[in-house]
Every structure is written in C-alpha cells, then in structure tokens.
Amino acid sequence: MSKAFLKTPDFWHWPKDWVSAIKNRTGWTDDELAERVGTGARNLRYITNRPPTGRTLILLRLLSLYLEKTGRIPADKDPAA
C-alpha cells in the first residue's frame, strides 16, 4: 500500500491547532473556551483528541477543498461581490 494512503490529511489537525491558537492568544482555559463555544470542556477535549468523523469530517474536507481552490478562507468577503 502506498504511503499516500497512510498519511493523515492536513485537516485532521485543524481543530487541535485552532483550540491551541485561541487558548494561547487569549489565556483561556478549556472550561472558558468550551463555554464560549457552547459546549463542555470534556466535549472540547474529545473533539481535539480524536479524528473527525461523520459530518465534521465532511465539513473539514469541504473547507480544505475551498481553501485549495479559492486560496482564501470562507469568512473573508468575496471580492466579486
């Protein structure tokens, strides 16, 4: 089997990176961040420590393709609009 099939996709690490970046910039704890996101600290740890599945995986794949094809993040305003 080729190594390309065994490699973890880049988007697998995004939620963990996002949580780390937010916590580093704000100084929030897991509990504070979870409260602002609207979930519990346990749920937040579960999301960051396990690979995405189901709908989450589909959304991350869509986001990855969007970034690849457009070169910008979805939150940016569309220059054509």
N, C-alpha and C positions, 0 to 999 in steps of 0.2 A: 504494500500500500504506500502511496506517495506521501511525503511529509506535508504536502499542501492540504491533504485531507485531515491530518492530525493537528495542524496548527490551530490554536484558539483564535477566533476572529477578534479584531481590534475592539469592536463594540462591546465585547463581553466585559471589558474592564471599565467602561464608561461610568456606570453608576457608582462604583467604588471611587473612581477618580473625582467625580462630581461631589460626592459626600466629603471626601478629604479636602478638596479645594474650598468648599463652603466653610467647613469647620476651621481650617487654617486661617481664612480671611476674617472670620467673624469671632472666633474663640468660643463658639457654641459647643455644648456637649451633645452627645447623642440624643438625650432627652429633649433638649431645647430645639434641635433641628427637627426631630420627629414631630414635635408639637407644631412647629411652623408648617411642616409638610402635611400635617393632618393624619398622622399615624402614630404608632407607639415605637419606642426605642428598639424593642425586640424585633418588630417588623422591619425596621430600617436596617438592623444588622443582618437579618435574613436576606434582604434584597441585595445587600452589598457583598455577602459572603457566598452566595450561590449563583450558578449560571442562570441567565434569564431563560424563562420557558414561556410557552403559550403566547398570549397576546403581547406580553412585554418583549419577547424575542422578535416578534413581527414588527413592532414599533421601532425597536433598535435597528433592525435590518433596513426598514424604510428610511430612518434618519441617516444611516450610513450611506445608502444609495443617494439620498437627497444631497448630502454633503459632497459626495463624489461627483455627481452630475452637475450640480449648480455652483459648487465652490463657496457656498455661504450657509449660514445657519438659518433655520426656518423663522426664527424670531426677528431677523433683520427685515426691514421693509423692502419690498420688491421695487427695484429701480425702474421697472417698466410701468409701474402703477402711478 
